C-alpha cells in the first residue's frame, strides 16, 4: 500500500482555464508528503474541487503537470494506488450499500473480498444491507469513503468529506480520517472549515482565487501571519495610547473596543507594563493572545491577487 517516493502528490505550474475564460487554478505548485494528512483549505470557489478533479484524472489541466501516487493523473499506475471521493458520492439509490460496493468493485477490478473489510473500516457493517436511498448524509459520505478504500490505496483524496454532516457526524468522520492514515496511507482532503483542518491535518495548503498562497503546519501559518500579540487593557485610554506610540511603531499598535493589540515579542510584556504604570496608567489586563486560525485564513485569502476574469463571467464549480 505504501509509496516509496517522498511525495504522494507533486504538481508543477498546474493550471486550469475553463472554456468560459475563468481561470480556476493558477500555476499551482503543491507537495503532499507520503504518509501525512494534508488539508487543502480555501473558501468556496477557490479552486479546490477543480484541483482534485485534475489530480484524480477526471479533468485535463490547461497547463502544468502533476505526479499522483507515482504516476500521471488518470494513468493506470496512478489509479491503482489512489482512491478518491470528489464531490457528492453517487450510488444507485435502489441498491443496498453492500450491493453498490459490489458494482464499484466489479468496475474497478477489485475482488469482492475487500467489501466486508472496508465496511468494517467505516463502521457500516450493520447498515450495509439497507438501500442507499434510506441513508443519512453521513452514511452516504461513509459509503463514499468505503468505495474509495476498496483498492486499499496508498493515497486517498477526499473532497469536503464533512460537507452536510451534523456535529456528531463531523466528529465521527474526523476520527475516521485520523484512522485512515495508519499503515503509511496518505490522505489529501479539501475543506473550507478551519476547525476541521486544525484538528485533522499535519500540514495545510491554503488556496485563494486559484493560487496557493501559503503552505505549512497550522503553527507555521500562524507565525507567518504574525503569530501572537500582546493584549493590553488600560485607562486612561488616550494617555496609554500616547505612551505606547512613543515606545512602538504605529504599525505595531491596533485599538479595538478599548483594548490595545500590540504586535511585539511577548517577552516585552513586563517592560511595557512597568512603563505604563510608571506613567500613571492603570493596567487592568495584559495577556498574550495567539492569533486564531480564522484570522490567519482571512489574512492569507484577502491578500491573494485577483486573477483576470472575462467580462462575460460564468464558469463551472471550482
HUCOR-V89227 format. One line per field, one symbol per residue. burial: 1 if it has 24 or more other C-alpha atoms within 12 Angstrom, else 0. A space follows every 50 residues. Layout:
burial->???
This chain:
burial->11100011111011111100011111111111111111111111111111 11111110111101111111111100011111111110101000011111 11011001000101110110111100110001001011111111111111 11111111111110000001011101110110011111111111011111 11111111111111111100110011111111110010011011000000 00111000111111100010011001000010100111111011011101 100000000000000001
